[in-house]
Amino acid sequence: MDDGMVRVELVGGPLDGETQEHALADLGPDTDAWGTHMVVDGPRCHPHDPAARAVYEPEDGGDPHRWTWRGWSP
């Protein structure tokens, strides 16, 4: 994106099909290191630990704008 923002698609897990925008300055230039750990609120949160974070990262060698769910992180 031209304004320094990067749009990514989330695949799998509790946020499947959603898109998010992240500042390129926060992600950094190395697309292999992109990804996020985020708290998911409401009925899609972890069933036993509402503070657990959903982990999303791009596939190795794949599209850096498509992040796949890797599971939950405490």
CHARMM internal coordinates of N, CA and C (Angstrom, degrees):
IC EDIT
DIST 1 N 1 CA 1.4436
DIST 1 CA 1 C 1.5227
ANGL 1 N 1 CA 1 C 108.50
DIST 1 C 2 N 1.2648
ANGL 1 CA 1 C 2 N 117.11
DIHE 1 N 1 CA 1 C 2 N 149.29
DIST 2 N 2 CA 1.4575
ANGL 1 C 2 N 2 CA 121.91
DIHE 1 CA 1 C 2 N 2 CA -173.79
DIST 2 CA 2 C 1.5234
ANGL 2 N 2 CA 2 C 114.50
DIHE 1 C 2 N 2 CA 2 C -74.25
DIST 2 C 3 N 1.3198
ANGL 2 CA 2 C 3 N 118.41
DIHE 2 N 2 CA 2 C 3 N -20.50
DIST 3 N 3 CA 1.4572
ANGL 2 C 3 N 3 CA 120.96
DIHE 2 CA 2 C 3 N 3 CA -174.62
DIST 3 CA 3 C 1.5276
ANGL 3 N 3 CA 3 C 113.73
DIHE 2 C 3 N 3 CA 3 C -93.51
DIST 3 C 4 N 1.3216
ANGL 3 CA 3 C 4 N 117.78
DIHE 3 N 3 CA 3 C 4 N 18.84
DIST 4 N 4 CA 1.4576
ANGL 3 C 4 N 4 CA 120.93
DIHE 3 CA 3 C 4 N 4 CA -179.96
DIST 4 CA 4 C 1.5105
ANGL 4 N 4 CA 4 C 113.48
DIHE 3 C 4 N 4 CA 4 C 83.06
DIST 4 C 5 N 1.3294
ANGL 4 CA 4 C 5 N 116.83
DIHE 4 N 4 CA 4 C 5 N 8.32
DIST 5 N 5 CA 1.4555
ANGL 4 C 5 N 5 CA 121.74
DIHE 4 CA 4 C 5 N 5 CA 179.23
DIST 5 CA 5 C 1.5286
ANGL 5 N 5 CA 5 C 109.63
DIHE 4 C 5 N 5 CA 5 C -106.92
DIST 5 C 6 N 1.3173
ANGL 5 CA 5 C 6 N 115.47
DIHE 5 N 5 CA 5 C 6 N 150.39
DIST 6 N 6 CA 1.4600
ANGL 5 C 6 N 6 CA 122.67
DIHE 5 CA 5 C 6 N 6 CA 178.62
DIST 6 CA 6 C 1.5212
ANGL 6 N 6 CA 6 C 107.90
DIHE 5 C 6 N 6 CA 6 C -121.02
DIST 6 C 7 N 1.3186
ANGL 6 CA 6 C 7 N 116.97
DIHE 6 N 6 CA 6 C 7 N 127.84
DIST 7 N 7 CA 1.4649
ANGL 6 C 7 N 7 CA 121.33
DIHE 6 CA 6 C 7 N 7 CA 176.94
DIST 7 CA 7 C 1.5276
ANGL 7 N 7 CA 7 C 108.13
DIHE 6 C 7 N 7 CA 7 C -97.19
DIST 7 C 8 N 1.3425
ANGL 7 CA 7 C 8 N 115.63
DIHE 7 N 7 CA 7 C 8 N 131.01
DIST 8 N 8 CA 1.4568
ANGL 7 C 8 N 8 CA 121.08
DIHE 7 CA 7 C 8 N 8 CA 178.73
DIST 8 CA 8 C 1.5237
ANGL 8 N 8 CA 8 C 109.65
DIHE 7 C 8 N 8 CA 8 C -125.84
DIST 8 C 9 N 1.3246
ANGL 8 CA 8 C 9 N 115.20
DIHE 8 N 8 CA 8 C 9 N 151.35
DIST 9 N 9 CA 1.4597
ANGL 8 C 9 N 9 CA 122.84
DIHE 8 CA 8 C 9 N 9 CA 175.36
DIST 9 CA 9 C 1.5238
ANGL 9 N 9 CA 9 C 107.69
DIHE 8 C 9 N 9 CA 9 C -102.87
DIST 9 C 10 N 1.3289
ANGL 9 CA 9 C 10 N 116.91
DIHE 9 N 9 CA 9 C 10 N 134.04
DIST 10 N 10 CA 1.4593
ANGL 9 C 10 N 10 CA 121.91
DIHE 9 CA 9 C 10 N 10 CA 177.66
DIST 10 CA 10 C 1.5235
ANGL 10 N 10 CA 10 C 108.58
DIHE 9 C 10 N 10 CA 10 C -96.45
DIST 10 C 11 N 1.3459
ANGL 10 CA 10 C 11 N 116.24
DIHE 10 N 10 CA 10 C 11 N 132.59
DIST 11 N 11 CA 1.4604
ANGL 10 C 11 N 11 CA 121.88
DIHE 10 CA 10 C 11 N 11 CA -174.44
DIST 11 CA 11 C 1.5277
ANGL 11 N 11 CA 11 C 108.97
DIHE 10 C 11 N 11 CA 11 C -123.51
DIST 11 C 12 N 1.3260
ANGL 11 CA 11 C 12 N 116.33
DIHE 11 N 11 CA 11 C 12 N 126.33
DIST 12 N 12 CA 1.4571
ANGL 11 C 12 N 12 CA 121.83
DIHE 11 CA 11 C 12 N 12 CA 179.00
DIST 12 CA 12 C 1.5225
ANGL 12 N 12 CA 12 C 111.97
DIHE 11 C 12 N 12 CA 12 C 82.25
DIST 12 C 13 N 1.3209
ANGL 12 CA 12 C 13 N 114.95
DIHE 12 N 12 CA 12 C 13 N 173.58
DIST 13 N 13 CA 1.4498
ANGL 12 C 13 N 13 CA 120.76
DIHE 12 CA 12 C 13 N 13 CA 175.83
DIST 13 CA 13 C 1.5154
ANGL 13 N 13 CA 13 C 113.82
DIHE 12 C 13 N 13 CA 13 C 65.64
DIST 13 C 14 N 1.3237
ANGL 13 CA 13 C 14 N 115.84
DIHE 13 N 13 CA 13 C 14 N -163.38
DIST 14 N 14 CA 1.4637
ANGL 13 C 14 N 14 CA 120.08
DIHE 13 CA 13 C 14 N 14 CA -172.64
DIST 14 CA 14 C 1.5252
ANGL 14 N 14 CA 14 C 114.86
DIHE 13 C 14 N 14 CA 14 C -70.55
DIST 14 C 15 N 1.3100
ANGL 14 CA 14 C 15 N 118.46
DIHE 14 N 14 CA 14 C 15 N -18.61
DIST 15 N 15 CA 1.4692
ANGL 14 C 15 N 15 CA 121.41
DIHE 14 CA 14 C 15 N 15 CA -177.56
DIST 15 CA 15 C 1.5276
ANGL 15 N 15 CA 15 C 112.52
DIHE 14 C 15 N 15 CA 15 C -112.19
DIST 15 C 16 N 1.3165
ANGL 15 CA 15 C 16 N 116.40
DIHE 15 N 15 CA 15 C 16 N 22.38
DIST 16 N 16 CA 1.4639
ANGL 15 C 16 N 16 CA 122.66
DIHE 15 CA 15 C 16 N 16 CA -177.52
DIST 16 CA 16 C 1.5235
ANGL 16 N 16 CA 16 C 111.80
DIHE 15 C 16 N 16 CA 16 C -51.38
DIST 16 C 17 N 1.3207
ANGL 16 CA 16 C 17 N 115.46
DIHE 16 N 16 CA 16 C 17 N 129.36
DIST 17 N 17 CA 1.4536
ANGL 16 C 17 N 17 CA 122.07
DIHE 16 CA 16 C 17 N 17 CA 175.92
DIST 17 CA 17 C 1.5198
ANGL 17 N 17 CA 17 C 114.78
DIHE 16 C 17 N 17 CA 17 C 88.33
DIST 17 C 18 N 1.3129
ANGL 17 CA 17 C 18 N 118.14
DIHE 17 N 17 CA 17 C 18 N -8.95
DIST 18 N 18 CA 1.4608
ANGL 17 C 18 N 18 CA 120.63
DIHE 17 CA 17 C 18 N 18 CA 179.39
DIST 18 CA 18 C 1.5200
ANGL 18 N 18 CA 18 C 110.25
DIHE 17 C 18 N 18 CA 18 C -80.41
DIST 18 C 19 N 1.3149
ANGL 18 CA 18 C 19 N 115.84
DIHE 18 N 18 CA 18 C 19 N 157.42
DIST 19 N 19 CA 1.4604
ANGL 18 C 19 N 19 CA 121.25
DIHE 18 CA 18 C 19 N 19 CA 172.51
DIST 19 CA 19 C 1.5215
ANGL 19 N 19 CA 19 C 108.14
DIHE 18 C 19 N 19 CA 19 C -118.42
DIST 19 C 20 N 1.3144
ANGL 19 CA 19 C 20 N 114.73
DIHE 19 N 19 CA 19 C 20 N 152.25
DIST 20 N 20 CA 1.4571
ANGL 19 C 20 N 20 CA 121.60
DIHE 19 CA 19 C 20 N 20 CA 177.76
DIST 20 CA 20 C 1.5119
ANGL 20 N 20 CA 20 C 108.52
DIHE 19 C 20 N 20 CA 20 C -137.52
DIST 20 C 21 N 1.3232
ANGL 20 CA 20 C 21 N 114.80
DIHE 20 N 20 CA 20 C 21 N 157.10
DIST 21 N 21 CA 1.4546
ANGL 20 C 21 N 21 CA 120.62
DIHE 20 CA 20 C 21 N 21 CA 173.11
DIST 21 CA 21 C 1.5255
ANGL 21 N 21 CA 21 C 108.33
DIHE 20 C 21 N 21 CA 21 C -115.09
DIST 21 C 22 N 1.3257
ANGL 21 CA 21 C 22 N 115.45
DIHE 21 N 21 CA 21 C 22 N 135.81
DIST 22 N 22 CA 1.4588
ANGL 21 C 22 N 22 CA 122.63
DIHE 21 CA 21 C 22 N 22 CA 179.01
DIST 22 CA 22 C 1.5277
ANGL 22 N 22 CA 22 C 108.33
DIHE 21 C 22 N 22 CA 22 C -129.10
DIST 22 C 23 N 1.3033
ANGL 22 CA 22 C 23 N 116.75
DIHE 22 N 22 CA 22 C 23 N 144.94
DIST 23 N 23 CA 1.4680
ANGL 22 C 23 N 23 CA 121.14
DIHE 22 CA 22 C 23 N 23 CA 176.55
DIST 23 CA 23 C 1.5242
ANGL 23 N 23 CA 23 C 108.90
DIHE 22 C 23 N 23 CA 23 C -71.45
DIST 23 C 24 N 1.3154
ANGL 23 CA 23 C 24 N 116.16
DIHE 23 N 23 CA 23 C 24 N 128.71
DIST 24 N 24 CA 1.4620
ANGL 23 C 24 N 24 CA 121.03
DIHE 23 CA 23 C 24 N 24 CA 177.90
DIST 24 CA 24 C 1.5215
ANGL 24 N 24 CA 24 C 110.44
DIHE 23 C 24 N 24 CA 24 C -56.64
DIST 24 C 25 N 1.3204
ANGL 24 CA 24 C 25 N 117.36
DIHE 24 N 24 CA 24 C 25 N -35.04
DIST 25 N 25 CA 1.4638
ANGL 24 C 25 N 25 CA 121.10
DIHE 24 CA 24 C 25 N 25 CA 179.01
DIST 25 CA 25 C 1.5271
ANGL 25 N 25 CA 25 C 111.12
DIHE 24 C 25 N 25 CA 25 C -61.74
DIST 25 C 26 N 1.3445
ANGL 25 CA 25 C 26 N 118.22
DIHE 25 N 25 CA 25 C 26 N -32.06
DIST 26 N 26 CA 1.4653
ANGL 25 C 26 N 26 CA 121.58
DIHE 25 CA 25 C 26 N 26 CA 178.34
DIST 26 CA 26 C 1.5215
ANGL 26 N 26 CA 26 C 111.61
DIHE 25 C 26 N 26 CA 26 C -78.47
DIST 26 C 27 N 1.3330
ANGL 26 CA 26 C 27 N 117.19
DIHE 26 N 26 CA 26 C 27 N -34.33
DIST 27 N 27 CA 1.4631
ANGL 26 C 27 N 27 CA 121.11
DIHE 26 CA 26 C 27 N 27 CA -178.35
DIST 27 CA 27 C 1.5163
ANGL 27 N 27 CA 27 C 112.29
DIHE 26 C 27 N 27 CA 27 C -77.74
DIST 27 C 28 N 1.3160
ANGL 27 CA 27 C 28 N 117.07
DIHE 27 N 27 CA 27 C 28 N -36.02
DIST 28 N 28 CA 1.4566
ANGL 27 C 28 N 28 CA 121.49
DIHE 27 CA 27 C 28 N 28 CA -177.60
DIST 28 CA 28 C 1.5139
ANGL 28 N 28 CA 28 C 111.89
DIHE 27 C 28 N 28 CA 28 C 88.82
DIST 28 C 29 N 1.3245
ANGL 28 CA 28 C 29 N 117.15
DIHE 28 N 28 CA 28 C 29 N 169.93
DIST 29 N 29 CA 1.4586
ANGL 28 C 29 N 29 CA 121.30
DIHE 28 CA 28 C 29 N 29 CA -175.18
DIST 29 CA 29 C 1.5283
ANGL 29 N 29 CA 29 C 114.46
DIHE 28 C 29 N 29 CA 29 C -78.49
DIST 29 C 30 N 1.3306
ANGL 29 CA 29 C 30 N 118.33
DIHE 29 N 29 CA 29 C 30 N -19.22
DIST 30 N 30 CA 1.4739
ANGL 29 C 30 N 30 CA 122.04
DIHE 29 CA 29 C 30 N 30 CA -177.25
DIST 30 CA 30 C 1.5219
ANGL 30 N 30 CA 30 C 109.57
DIHE 29 C 30 N 30 CA 30 C -85.23
DIST 30 C 31 N 1.3302
ANGL 30 CA 30 C 31 N 117.84
DIHE 30 N 30 CA 30 C 31 N 99.59
DIST 31 N 31 CA 1.4648
ANGL 30 C 31 N 31 CA 121.33
DIHE 30 CA 30 C 31 N 31 CA -177.05
DIST 31 CA 31 C 1.5271
ANGL 31 N 31 CA 31 C 112.17
DIHE 30 C 31 N 31 CA 31 C -64.08
DIST 31 C 32 N 1.3341
ANGL 31 CA 31 C 32 N 117.92
DIHE 31 N 31 CA 31 C 32 N -22.34
DIST 32 N 32 CA 1.4640
ANGL 31 C 32 N 32 CA 120.73
DIHE 31 CA 31 C 32 N 32 CA 177.03
DIST 32 CA 32 C 1.5284
ANGL 32 N 32 CA 32 C 111.46
DIHE 31 C 32 N 32 CA 32 C -67.49
DIST 32 C 33 N 1.3154
ANGL 32 CA 32 C 33 N 117.55
DIHE 32 N 32 CA 32 C 33 N -21.21
DIST 33 N 33 CA 1.4655
ANGL 32 C 33 N 33 CA 122.06
DIHE 32 CA 32 C 33 N 33 CA -178.71
DIST 33 CA 33 C 1.5312
ANGL 33 N 33 CA 33 C 112.39
DIHE 32 C 33 N 33 CA 33 C -96.44
DIST 33 C 34 N 1.3317
ANGL 33 CA 33 C 34 N 117.42
DIHE 33 N 33 CA 33 C 34 N -1.08
DIST 34 N 34 CA 1.4573
ANGL 33 C 34 N 34 CA 120.09
DIHE 33 CA 33 C 34 N 34 CA -178.96
DIST 34 CA 34 C 1.5284
ANGL 34 N 34 CA 34 C 110.67
DIHE 33 C 34 N 34 CA 34 C -67.00
DIST 34 C 35 N 1.3194
ANGL 34 CA 34 C 35 N 116.05
DIHE 34 N 34 CA 34 C 35 N 158.31
DIST 35 N 35 CA 1.4560
ANGL 34 C 35 N 35 CA 122.87
DIHE 34 CA 34 C 35 N 35 CA 177.27
DIST 35 CA 35 C 1.5122
ANGL 35 N 35 CA 35 C 109.35
DIHE 34 C 35 N 35 CA 35 C 147.40
DIST 35 C 36 N 1.3282
ANGL 35 CA 35 C 36 N 115.43
DIHE 35 N 35 CA 35 C 36 N 178.43
DIST 36 N 36 CA 1.4604
ANGL 35 C 36 N 36 CA 119.75
DIHE 35 CA 35 C 36 N 36 CA -178.64
DIST 36 CA 36 C 1.5144
ANGL 36 N 36 CA 36 C 110.76
DIHE 35 C 36 N 36 CA 36 C -153.94
DIST 36 C 37 N 1.3119
ANGL 36 CA 36 C 37 N 115.54
DIHE 36 N 36 CA 36 C 37 N 154.73
DIST 37 N 37 CA 1.4637
ANGL 36 C 37 N 37 CA 124.38
DIHE 36 CA 36 C 37 N 37 CA 170.84
DIST 37 CA 37 C 1.5219
ANGL 37 N 37 CA 37 C 104.54
DIHE 36 C 37 N 37 CA 37 C -121.99
DIST 37 C 38 N 1.3281
ANGL 37 CA 37 C 38 N 118.03
DIHE 37 N 37 CA 37 C 38 N 120.68
DIST 38 N 38 CA 1.4624
ANGL 37 C 38 N 38 CA 118.56
DIHE 37 CA 37 C 38 N 38 CA -176.45
DIST 38 CA 38 C 1.5188
ANGL 38 N 38 CA 38 C 111.86
DIHE 37 C 38 N 38 CA 38 C -139.02
DIST 38 C 39 N 1.3313
ANGL 38 CA 38 C 39 N 114.95
DIHE 38 N 38 CA 38 C 39 N 146.47
DIST 39 N 39 CA 1.4561
ANGL 38 C 39 N 39 CA 121.56
DIHE 38 CA 38 C 39 N 39 CA 174.11
DIST 39 CA 39 C 1.5229
ANGL 39 N 39 CA 39 C 107.83
DIHE 38 C 39 N 39 CA 39 C -73.27
DIST 39 C 40 N 1.3122
ANGL 39 CA 39 C 40 N 116.00
DIHE 39 N 39 CA 39 C 40 N 136.32
DIST 40 N 40 CA 1.4608
ANGL 39 C 40 N 40 CA 122.11
DIHE 39 CA 39 C 40 N 40 CA 178.05
DIST 40 CA 40 C 1.5285
ANGL 40 N 40 CA 40 C 107.13
DIHE 39 C 40 N 40 CA 40 C -111.17
DIST 40 C 41 N 1.3143
ANGL 40 CA 40 C 41 N 116.29
DIHE 40 N 40 CA 40 C 41 N 120.24
DIST 41 N 41 CA 1.4634
ANGL 40 C 41 N 41 CA 121.24
DIHE 40 CA 40 C 41 N 41 CA -178.09
DIST 41 CA 41 C 1.5195
ANGL 41 N 41 CA 41 C 111.64
DIHE 40 C 41 N 41 CA 41 C -90.28
DIST 41 C 42 N 1.3179
ANGL 41 CA 41 C 42 N 114.87
DIHE 41 N 41 CA 41 C 42 N 164.39
DIST 42 N 42 CA 1.4561
ANGL 41 C 42 N 42 CA 121.36
DIHE 41 CA 41 C 42 N 42 CA 171.41
DIST 42 CA 42 C 1.5121
ANGL 42 N 42 CA 42 C 113.30
DIHE 41 C 42 N 42 CA 42 C 77.13
DIST 42 C 43 N 1.3264
ANGL 42 CA 42 C 43 N 116.19
DIHE 42 N 42 CA 42 C 43 N -155.12
DIST 43 N 43 CA 1.4691
ANGL 42 C 43 N 43 CA 120.39
DIHE 42 CA 42 C 43 N 43 CA -173.46
DIST 43 CA 43 C 1.5299
ANGL 43 N 43 CA 43 C 114.19
DIHE 42 C 43 N 43 CA 43 C -68.34
DIST 43 C 44 N 1.3326
ANGL 43 CA 43 C 44 N 117.78
DIHE 43 N 43 CA 43 C 44 N -12.45
DIST 44 N 44 CA 1.4721
ANGL 43 C 44 N 44 CA 119.62
DIHE 43 CA 43 C 44 N 44 CA -180.00
DIST 44 CA 44 C 1.5271
ANGL 44 N 44 CA 44 C 112.49
DIHE 43 C 44 N 44 CA 44 C -92.01
DIST 44 C 45 N 1.3436
ANGL 44 CA 44 C 45 N 117.59
DIHE 44 N 44 CA 44 C 45 N 0.74
DIST 45 N 45 CA 1.4615
ANGL 44 C 45 N 45 CA 119.88
DIHE 44 CA 44 C 45 N 45 CA -178.42
DIST 45 CA 45 C 1.5316
ANGL 45 N 45 CA 45 C 110.44
DIHE 44 C 45 N 45 CA 45 C -69.90
DIST 45 C 46 N 1.3197
ANGL 45 CA 45 C 46 N 116.43
DIHE 45 N 45 CA 45 C 46 N 168.54
DIST 46 N 46 CA 1.4656
ANGL 45 C 46 N 46 CA 122.22
DIHE 45 CA 45 C 46 N 46 CA 177.68
DIST 46 CA 46 C 1.5292
ANGL 46 N 46 CA 46 C 108.13
DIHE 45 C 46 N 46 CA 46 C -57.68
DIST 46 C 47 N 1.3313
ANGL 46 CA 46 C 47 N 118.27
DIHE 46 N 46 CA 46 C 47 N 134.02
DIST 47 N 47 CA 1.4633
ANGL 46 C 47 N 47 CA 119.84
DIHE 46 CA 46 C 47 N 47 CA -173.88
DIST 47 CA 47 C 1.5356
ANGL 47 N 47 CA 47 C 114.68
DIHE 46 C 47 N 47 CA 47 C -66.36
DIST 47 C 48 N 1.3143
ANGL 47 CA 47 C 48 N 118.35
DIHE 47 N 47 CA 47 C 48 N -23.31
DIST 48 N 48 CA 1.4652
ANGL 47 C 48 N 48 CA 120.78
DIHE 47 CA 47 C 48 N 48 CA -176.84
DIST 48 CA 48 C 1.5203
ANGL 48 N 48 CA 48 C 113.36
DIHE 47 C 48 N 48 CA 48 C -116.70
DIST 48 C 49 N 1.3117
ANGL 48 CA 48 C 49 N 118.31
DIHE 48 N 48 CA 48 C 49 N -10.75
DIST 49 N 49 CA 1.4609
ANGL 48 C 49 N 49 CA 121.65
DIHE 48 CA 48 C 49 N 49 CA -178.45
DIST 49 CA 49 C 1.5266
ANGL 49 N 49 CA 49 C 109.57
DIHE 48 C 49 N 49 CA 49 C -145.47
DIST 49 C 50 N 1.3191
ANGL 49 CA 49 C 50 N 117.51
DIHE 49 N 49 CA 49 C 50 N 89.53
DIST 50 N 50 CA 1.4663
ANGL 49 C 50 N 50 CA 120.43
DIHE 49 CA 49 C 50 N 50 CA -176.94
DIST 50 CA 50 C 1.5293
ANGL 50 N 50 CA 50 C 114.10
DIHE 49 C 50 N 50 CA 50 C -61.09
DIST 50 C 51 N 1.3364
ANGL 50 CA 50 C 51 N 118.14
DIHE 50 N 50 CA 50 C 51 N -15.92
DIST 51 N 51 CA 1.4655
ANGL 50 C 51 N 51 CA 121.04
DIHE 50 CA 50 C 51 N 51 CA 178.83
DIST 51 CA 51 C 1.5295
ANGL 51 N 51 CA 51 C 112.06
DIHE 50 C 51 N 51 CA 51 C -90.73
DIST 51 C 52 N 1.3363
ANGL 51 CA 51 C 52 N 117.50
DIHE 51 N 51 CA 51 C 52 N -5.21
DIST 52 N 52 CA 1.4671
ANGL 51 C 52 N 52 CA 120.25
DIHE 51 CA 51 C 52 N 52 CA 178.97
DIST 52 CA 52 C 1.5226
ANGL 52 N 52 CA 52 C 109.62
DIHE 51 C 52 N 52 CA 52 C -62.76
DIST 52 C 53 N 1.3140
ANGL 52 CA 52 C 53 N 116.11
DIHE 52 N 52 CA 52 C 53 N 150.36
DIST 53 N 53 CA 1.4583
ANGL 52 C 53 N 53 CA 121.42
DIHE 52 CA 52 C 53 N 53 CA -178.52
DIST 53 CA 53 C 1.5287
ANGL 53 N 53 CA 53 C 110.88
DIHE 52 C 53 N 53 CA 53 C -107.77
DIST 53 C 54 N 1.3202
ANGL 53 CA 53 C 54 N 115.14
DIHE 53 N 53 CA 53 C 54 N 137.89
DIST 54 N 54 CA 1.4612
ANGL 53 C 54 N 54 CA 121.13
DIHE 53 CA 53 C 54 N 54 CA 174.43
DIST 54 CA 54 C 1.5241
ANGL 54 N 54 CA 54 C 107.40
DIHE 53 C 54 N 54 CA 54 C -80.71
DIST 54 C 55 N 1.3209
ANGL 54 CA 54 C 55 N 115.90
DIHE 54 N 54 CA 54 C 55 N 130.69
DIST 55 N 55 CA 1.4614
ANGL 54 C 55 N 55 CA 121.62
DIHE 54 CA 54 C 55 N 55 CA -177.64
DIST 55 CA 55 C 1.5333
ANGL 55 N 55 CA 55 C 108.48
DIHE 54 C 55 N 55 CA 55 C -103.54
DIST 55 C 56 N 1.3320
ANGL 55 CA 55 C 56 N 115.96
DIHE 55 N 55 CA 55 C 56 N 124.43
DIST 56 N 56 CA 1.4673
ANGL 55 C 56 N 56 CA 122.82
DIHE 55 CA 55 C 56 N 56 CA 176.97
DIST 56 CA 56 C 1.5160
ANGL 56 N 56 CA 56 C 109.09
DIHE 55 C 56 N 56 CA 56 C -126.70
DIST 56 C 57 N 1.3436
ANGL 56 CA 56 C 57 N 115.92
DIHE 56 N 56 CA 56 C 57 N 132.37
DIST 57 N 57 CA 1.4679
ANGL 56 C 57 N 57 CA 122.18
DIHE 56 CA 56 C 57 N 57 CA 179.08
DIST 57 CA 57 C 1.5214
ANGL 57 N 57 CA 57 C 109.10
DIHE 56 C 57 N 57 CA 57 C -145.61
DIST 57 C 58 N 1.3305
ANGL 57 CA 57 C 58 N 117.37
DIHE 57 N 57 CA 57 C 58 N 154.70
DIST 58 N 58 CA 1.4706
ANGL 57 C 58 N 58 CA 118.70
DIHE 57 CA 57 C 58 N 58 CA 174.73
DIST 58 CA 58 C 1.5270
ANGL 58 N 58 CA 58 C 110.41
DIHE 57 C 58 N 58 CA 58 C -71.42
DIST 58 C 59 N 1.3206
ANGL 58 CA 58 C 59 N 116.09
DIHE 58 N 58 CA 58 C 59 N 153.45
DIST 59 N 59 CA 1.4628
ANGL 58 C 59 N 59 CA 121.72
DIHE 58 CA 58 C 59 N 59 CA 174.88
DIST 59 CA 59 C 1.5282
ANGL 59 N 59 CA 59 C 109.03
DIHE 58 C 59 N 59 CA 59 C -67.97
DIST 59 C 60 N 1.3181
ANGL 59 CA 59 C 60 N 117.41
DIHE 59 N 59 CA 59 C 60 N 144.32
DIST 60 N 60 CA 1.4670
ANGL 59 C 60 N 60 CA 120.82
DIHE 59 CA 59 C 60 N 60 CA 175.78
DIST 60 CA 60 C 1.5218
ANGL 60 N 60 CA 60 C 109.76
DIHE 59 C 60 N 60 CA 60 C -57.51
DIST 60 C 61 N 1.3149
ANGL 60 CA 60 C 61 N 116.48
DIHE 60 N 60 CA 60 C 61 N 123.94
DIST 61 N 61 CA 1.4606
ANGL 60 C 61 N 61 CA 121.82
DIHE 60 CA 60 C 61 N 61 CA 179.28
DIST 61 CA 61 C 1.5137
ANGL 61 N 61 CA 61 C 114.35
DIHE 60 C 61 N 61 CA 61 C 75.15
DIST 61 C 62 N 1.3296
ANGL 61 CA 61 C 62 N 117.21
DIHE 61 N 61 CA 61 C 62 N 2.59
DIST 62 N 62 CA 1.4628
ANGL 61 C 62 N 62 CA 121.03
DIHE 61 CA 61 C 62 N 62 CA -178.64
DIST 62 CA 62 C 1.5186
ANGL 62 N 62 CA 62 C 111.99
DIHE 61 C 62 N 62 CA 62 C -94.72
DIST 62 C 63 N 1.2996
ANGL 62 CA 62 C 63 N 115.04
DIHE 62 N 62 CA 62 C 63 N -168.35
DIST 63 N 63 CA 1.4595
ANGL 62 C 63 N 63 CA 122.83
DIHE 62 CA 62 C 63 N 63 CA 179.32
DIST 63 CA 63 C 1.5282
ANGL 63 N 63 CA 63 C 109.26
DIHE 62 C 63 N 63 CA 63 C -68.40
DIST 63 C 64 N 1.3256
ANGL 63 CA 63 C 64 N 119.20
DIHE 63 N 63 CA 63 C 64 N 118.33
DIST 64 N 64 CA 1.4606
ANGL 63 C 64 N 64 CA 120.53
DIHE 63 CA 63 C 64 N 64 CA -178.81
DIST 64 CA 64 C 1.5299
ANGL 64 N 64 CA 64 C 113.52
DIHE 63 C 64 N 64 CA 64 C -68.59
DIST 64 C 65 N 1.3375
ANGL 64 CA 64 C 65 N 116.94
DIHE 64 N 64 CA 64 C 65 N -8.56
DIST 65 N 65 CA 1.4621
ANGL 64 C 65 N 65 CA 121.00
DIHE 64 CA 64 C 65 N 65 CA 179.25
DIST 65 CA 65 C 1.5271
ANGL 65 N 65 CA 65 C 111.81
DIHE 64 C 65 N 65 CA 65 C -98.17
DIST 65 C 66 N 1.3181
ANGL 65 CA 65 C 66 N 116.51
DIHE 65 N 65 CA 65 C 66 N 10.72
DIST 66 N 66 CA 1.4755
ANGL 65 C 66 N 66 CA 122.86
DIHE 65 CA 65 C 66 N 66 CA 178.92
DIST 66 CA 66 C 1.5294
ANGL 66 N 66 CA 66 C 107.14
DIHE 65 C 66 N 66 CA 66 C -128.59
DIST 66 C 67 N 1.3272
ANGL 66 CA 66 C 67 N 116.14
DIHE 66 N 66 CA 66 C 67 N 106.17
DIST 67 N 67 CA 1.4630
ANGL 66 C 67 N 67 CA 121.13
DIHE 66 CA 66 C 67 N 67 CA -175.11
DIST 67 CA 67 C 1.5200
ANGL 67 N 67 CA 67 C 110.35
DIHE 66 C 67 N 67 CA 67 C -103.61
DIST 67 C 68 N 1.3253
ANGL 67 CA 67 C 68 N 116.19
DIHE 67 N 67 CA 67 C 68 N 128.89
DIST 68 N 68 CA 1.4538
ANGL 67 C 68 N 68 CA 123.74
DIHE 67 CA 67 C 68 N 68 CA -177.00
DIST 68 CA 68 C 1.5280
ANGL 68 N 68 CA 68 C 110.53
DIHE 67 C 68 N 68 CA 68 C -98.77
DIST 68 C 69 N 1.3191
ANGL 68 CA 68 C 69 N 115.95
DIHE 68 N 68 CA 68 C 69 N 141.51
DIST 69 N 69 CA 1.4674
ANGL 68 C 69 N 69 CA 121.61
DIHE 68 CA 68 C 69 N 69 CA 178.66
DIST 69 CA 69 C 1.5151
ANGL 69 N 69 CA 69 C 110.07
DIHE 68 C 69 N 69 CA 69 C -68.26
DIST 69 C 70 N 1.3259
ANGL 69 CA 69 C 70 N 116.51
DIHE 69 N 69 CA 69 C 70 N 130.40
DIST 70 N 70 CA 1.4745
ANGL 69 C 70 N 70 CA 122.47
DIHE 69 CA 69 C 70 N 70 CA -179.91
DIST 70 CA 70 C 1.5136
ANGL 70 N 70 CA 70 C 112.33
DIHE 69 C 70 N 70 CA 70 C -105.81
DIST 70 C 71 N 1.3173
ANGL 70 CA 70 C 71 N 117.69
DIHE 70 N 70 CA 70 C 71 N -10.27
DIST 71 N 71 CA 1.4604
ANGL 70 C 71 N 71 CA 121.25
DIHE 70 CA 70 C 71 N 71 CA -179.47
DIST 71 CA 71 C 1.5212
ANGL 71 N 71 CA 71 C 110.22
DIHE 70 C 71 N 71 CA 71 C 126.11
DIST 71 C 72 N 1.3170
ANGL 71 CA 71 C 72 N 114.73
DIHE 71 N 71 CA 71 C 72 N -163.20
DIST 72 N 72 CA 1.4575
ANGL 71 C 72 N 72 CA 122.09
DIHE 71 CA 71 C 72 N 72 CA -177.68
DIST 72 CA 72 C 1.5255
ANGL 72 N 72 CA 72 C 109.87
DIHE 71 C 72 N 72 CA 72 C -103.81
DIST 72 C 73 N 1.3262
ANGL 72 CA 72 C 73 N 115.65
DIHE 72 N 72 CA 72 C 73 N 147.47
DIST 73 N 73 CA 1.4575
ANGL 72 C 73 N 73 CA 122.66
DIHE 72 CA 72 C 73 N 73 CA 176.21
DIST 73 CA 73 C 1.5292
ANGL 73 N 73 CA 73 C 107.14
DIHE 72 C 73 N 73 CA 73 C -126.34
DIST 73 C 74 N 1.3336
ANGL 73 CA 73 C 74 N 116.42
DIHE 73 N 73 CA 73 C 74 N 134.25
DIST 74 N 74 CA 1.4730
ANGL 73 C 74 N 74 CA 118.18
DIHE 73 CA 73 C 74 N 74 CA -179.83
DIST 74 CA 74 C 1.5173
ANGL 74 N 74 CA 74 C 112.36
DIHE 73 C 74 N 74 CA 74 C -66.50
END
COOR INIT
IC SEED 1 N 1 CA 1 C
IC BUILD
